[in-house]
Amino acid sequence: MAHEDTLATKGNFNRRPTLFRNFISSAPNAKFPPELNRYHLYVSLACPWAHRILIARVLKGLTSIIGVSIVHWHLDLDGWRFINSDELAQSKGPNDHSNGTIDHVYNASRLRELYFKVDPNYSGRFTVPLLWDKKLETIVSNESAEILRMFNTEFNSLLPEKYAQVDLYPKDLQGKIDDINSWIYENINNGVYKSGFATQAELYETAVKNLFVHLDKVEEVLAKNHAEDKKQEFLLGNQLTEADIRLFTTIVRFDPVYYQHFKCNIRMIRHDYPYIHNWLRLLYWKIPGFQETTDFDHIKYHYTRSHAKINPLGITPLGPLPHILPL
Ligand SMILES: N[C@@H](CCC(=O)N[C@@H](CS)C(=O)NCC(=O)O)C(=O)O
């Protein structure tokens, strides 16, 4: 990924646009209506974009409505693969997903087989997350920001009230969420990749400095929300929204991976950003959906053993220990 995405841009990392952009919709006659057990998610536990969707799937109570297959943590030149029969035999039971799973729908060996099933001439990247329609045997979407929105609203008619009323993109906050998402995406979610995949020192230095300017900005937002008697804990005040989910998946990887592997080491979350650190631990330790979808070993193996240009020996650093501090 690093190589292809930096080639055309003289060493700057440039994430290419997503190609499958259909929507599940509860509107009458929709091509992709909400249905029990019709859709299947393909994810990597390492990928911050896929991680958004796994969290939303739990928060919205969709775990028994939408199944999941998890790719192996290793990304090679042919893209993502599923675990093989030897690896399956070694796993410690059906709930051991530490290396990934088989493809529960087709038993494919690689994710690319699904892309080719839909378009034999497909020439884009074979990315996760991928939302698959088992009925029409096609891809609904591989754009995480949009899958997140579908999960938020389109399955509500199938959900118990407790989950239907969870709203990660409430009407009155949409403008503010869009605004914070856009600078966090550009400078932080993607900013760590711009730092890590830059192939020239000056480009790296510009990217990493910009990343920390924006982490400082997040720290200010959280400090302000918490100030005086407000004690608001989330990015948009006292309500958890998709903006928190989208930032979480980068911040939880920050000290264990990006700090070292992507050279984002001007400051560390745990030592230098008290408000971000508290917010991170609140989500991880207190709110269902965050901890159970975070697998630090899987995350660390993926980055440190897939990017041969960055870490040619594939030795995974052990620290920082623990990967996340207690509350
Ligand atoms: N726009 C996509 C980006 C997804 C993406 O870049 N996924 C990466 C993993 S973090 C991937 O699958 N890369 C595979 C490859 O480049 O071969 C989204 O947010 O859903």
Ligand as a Chemical Component Dictionary entry (heavy atoms), coordinates in Angstrom:
data_LIG
# 
_chem_comp.id                   LIG 
_chem_comp.type                 NON-POLYMER 
_chem_comp.pdbx_formal_charge   0 
_chem_comp.three_letter_code    LIG 
# 
loop_
_chem_comp_atom.comp_id 
_chem_comp_atom.atom_id 
_chem_comp_atom.alt_atom_id 
_chem_comp_atom.type_symbol 
_chem_comp_atom.charge 
_chem_comp_atom.model_Cartn_x 
_chem_comp_atom.model_Cartn_y 
_chem_comp_atom.model_Cartn_z 
_chem_comp_atom.pdbx_ordinal 
LIG N1  N1  N 0 -11.659 4.607  2.473 1  
LIG C1  C1  C 0 -11.504 3.378  3.059 2  
LIG C2  C2  C 0 -10.056 3.077  3.392 3  
LIG C3  C3  C 0 -9.882  1.682  3.868 4  
LIG C4  C4  C 0 -8.403  1.247  3.869 5  
LIG O1  O1  O 0 -7.510  1.979  3.447 6  
LIG N2  N2  N 0 -8.161  0.006  4.367 7  
LIG C5  C5  C 0 -6.799  -0.539 4.373 8  
LIG C6  C6  C 0 -6.443  -1.124 5.712 9  
LIG S1  S1  S 0 -6.190  0.046  6.972 10 
LIG C7  C7  C 0 -6.709  -1.721 3.428 11 
LIG O2  O2  O 0 -7.578  -2.578 3.420 12 
LIG N3  N3  N 0 -5.629  -1.804 2.663 13 
LIG C8  C8  C 0 -5.361  -2.928 1.803 14 
LIG C9  C9  C 0 -4.416  -2.603 0.681 15 
LIG O3  O3  O 0 -4.088  -1.438 0.511 16 
LIG O4  O4  O 0 -4.014  -3.535 0.003 17 
LIG C10 C10 C 0 -12.411 3.343  4.286 18 
LIG O5  O5  O 0 -12.321 4.228  5.144 19 
LIG O6  O6  O 0 -13.218 2.443  4.356 20 
# 
loop_
_chem_comp_bond.comp_id 
_chem_comp_bond.atom_id_1 
_chem_comp_bond.atom_id_2 
_chem_comp_bond.value_order 
_chem_comp_bond.pdbx_ordinal 
LIG N1  C1  SING 1  
LIG C1  C2  SING 2  
LIG C1  C10 SING 3  
LIG C2  C3  SING 4  
LIG C3  C4  SING 5  
LIG C4  O1  DOUB 6  
LIG C4  N2  SING 7  
LIG N2  C5  SING 8  
LIG C5  C6  SING 9  
LIG C5  C7  SING 10 
LIG C6  S1  SING 11 
LIG C7  O2  DOUB 12 
LIG C7  N3  SING 13 
LIG N3  C8  SING 14 
LIG C8  C9  SING 15 
LIG C9  O3  DOUB 16 
LIG C9  O4  SING 17 
LIG C10 O5  DOUB 18 
LIG C10 O6  SING 19 
# 
